[in-house]
Amino acid sequence: MIARTFSQLMPVLFPSWRFFMTVGPSPRVEYREKGGVWRESHPKPAHLSVGQMALRMFSNHARNTQLYAVALAERLVAAPCDHSRDELMRLVAEAHGSAGQLQFRLVFVMREGEELISEVIYTSDLFSAEAFL
Amino acid sequence: MTLDLAMRVTEVMLALAMIQQGAEHLSGKGRTLFALRIALCLWLLSGVATGFAFLGLFATSLVHLHRFGGPYNGGSDKMTILIVTCLMVARLGPSPLWAELAMAYLAVQLVLSYFVSGYVKIVKPEWRSGQALVDVFTFSAYPVSESLRGWAARPRLLQVMSWGVMGFEVLFPLALLHPLALYAGLAVAATFHLVNAFLFGLNRFFWIWICAYPSLIWFQGRLEGFTP
């Protein structure tokens, strides 16, 4: 516990600040009910007006949840751990909003030459949404 | 700007930024942690014995890191905790020298946040050609709406934007050479964060980065004091 906290704190107190060094494979979190069709868990709006963007300066929970889901997806693939998986289950269950057997998968979109390709990197087991609601 | 004024302005701005962060979580699970942080921020705003409020905010930051398995909102959480830590040391340190060192460390980290970020881009061919920014708009998770992906079809504009960002970031340390240059540099920097907030939904980065600006304004003046 102490070692973990220490390892989380050190990069904060001595940050690297290497923002956007490369644009790597980008994750999408998709989910489905048992046997159903996959859909994006936190889809973006089709369009936002400048006024809506300005309002989001003050209250932006949905967007920050999306960004957290992206971070969790990247962490789960880079270094699999129960925390990232369980948090993604929670976010998916909350996005679904009702009881049921759910499953999520991580689809990474990346550039290969001139083409964009998608690859499923991780698929979870079925889980009960009730446990997270 | 005096050290005391820089510290006070920073803690007021930080309190407001952290209240904004915490308010986004008050309707969900784990709201107790965020309600506690908001209460500590109100304590900061009161201006009474703020060192102990920072001690509480630092403790809740550790819980926050543990709760989310690391930063919840990437760099903005890192900057938040960095400012909390520096001000905690500045307020509770045993002598005024500690306050100067803590605020100087924050100022240096602010400069590095721009310079390092620019340097790691400018050495990459894909950033110099504008391809990286094309990819950001084409398939990354960052555009705040699907309609913004249309910007990927304007590679010349994105190349100009890439050079604008990289140029500003790597040249930012030169702003320390003169107070007017620093104010201009900080205005450009704040505008950069504002554009990122609008296009990519990174609102917390805007509010928290500007909280560190008073430390740099004080630091620049402190450096000038060394000039013969």
Boltz contact constraints between the chains, C-beta under 6 A:
constraints:
  - contact:
      token1: [A, 5]
      token2: [B, 62]
      max_distance: 6.0
  - contact:
      token1: [A, 8]
      token2: [B, 65]
      max_distance: 6.0
  - contact:
      token1: [A, 8]
      token2: [B, 70]
      max_distance: 6.0
  - contact:
      token1: [A, 12]
      token2: [B, 78]
      max_distance: 6.0
  - contact:
      token1: [A, 12]
      token2: [B, 81]
      max_distance: 6.0
  - contact:
      token1: [A, 15]
      token2: [B, 78]
      max_distance: 6.0
  - contact:
      token1: [A, 17]
      token2: [B, 112]
      max_distance: 6.0
  - contact:
      token1: [A, 17]
      token2: [B, 113]
      max_distance: 6.0
  - contact:
      token1: [A, 17]
      token2: [B, 116]
      max_distance: 6.0
  - contact:
      token1: [A, 17]
      token2: [B, 117]
      max_distance: 6.0
  - contact:
      token1: [A, 18]
      token2: [B, 120]
      max_distance: 6.0
  - contact:
      token1: [A, 19]
      token2: [B, 117]
      max_distance: 6.0
  - contact:
      token1: [A, 21]
      token2: [B, 120]
      max_distance: 6.0
  - contact:
      token1: [A, 23]
      token2: [B, 132]
      max_distance: 6.0
  - contact:
      token1: [A, 23]
      token2: [B, 135]
      max_distance: 6.0
  - contact:
      token1: [A, 23]
      token2: [B, 136]
      max_distance: 6.0
  - contact:
      token1: [A, 23]
      token2: [B, 140]
      max_distance: 6.0
  - contact:
      token1: [A, 26]
      token2: [B, 139]
      max_distance: 6.0
  - contact:
      token1: [A, 26]
      token2: [B, 140]
      max_distance: 6.0
  - contact:
      token1: [A, 26]
      token2: [B, 141]
      max_distance: 6.0
  - contact:
      token1: [A, 44]
      token2: [B, 145]
      max_distance: 6.0
  - contact:
      token1: [A, 44]
      token2: [B, 146]
      max_distance: 6.0
  - contact:
      token1: [A, 45]
      token2: [B, 145]
      max_distance: 6.0
  - contact:
      token1: [A, 46]
      token2: [B, 146]
      max_distance: 6.0
  - contact:
      token1: [A, 47]
      token2: [B, 145]
      max_distance: 6.0
  - contact:
      token1: [A, 47]
      token2: [B, 147]
      max_distance: 6.0
  - contact:
      token1: [A, 48]
      token2: [B, 144]
      max_distance: 6.0
  - contact:
      token1: [A, 48]
      token2: [B, 145]
      max_distance: 6.0
  - contact:
      token1: [A, 53]
      token2: [B, 198]
      max_distance: 6.0
  - contact:
      token1: [A, 56]
      token2: [B, 203]
      max_distance: 6.0
  - contact:
      token1: [A, 57]
      token2: [B, 197]
      max_distance: 6.0
  - contact:
      token1: [A, 57]
      token2: [B, 203]
      max_distance: 6.0
  - contact:
      token1: [A, 60]
      token2: [B, 203]
      max_distance: 6.0
  - contact:
      token1: [A, 61]
      token2: [B, 24]
      max_distance: 6.0
  - contact:
      token1: [A, 63]
      token2: [B, 201]
      max_distance: 6.0
  - contact:
      token1: [A, 64]
      token2: [B, 73]
      max_distance: 6.0
  - contact:
      token1: [A, 68]
      token2: [B, 72]
      max_distance: 6.0
  - contact:
      token1: [A, 70]
      token2: [B, 141]
      max_distance: 6.0
  - contact:
      token1: [A, 83]
      token2: [B, 69]
      max_distance: 6.0
  - contact:
      token1: [A, 109]
      token2: [B, 139]
      max_distance: 6.0
  - contact:
      token1: [A, 116]
      token2: [B, 139]
      max_distance: 6.0
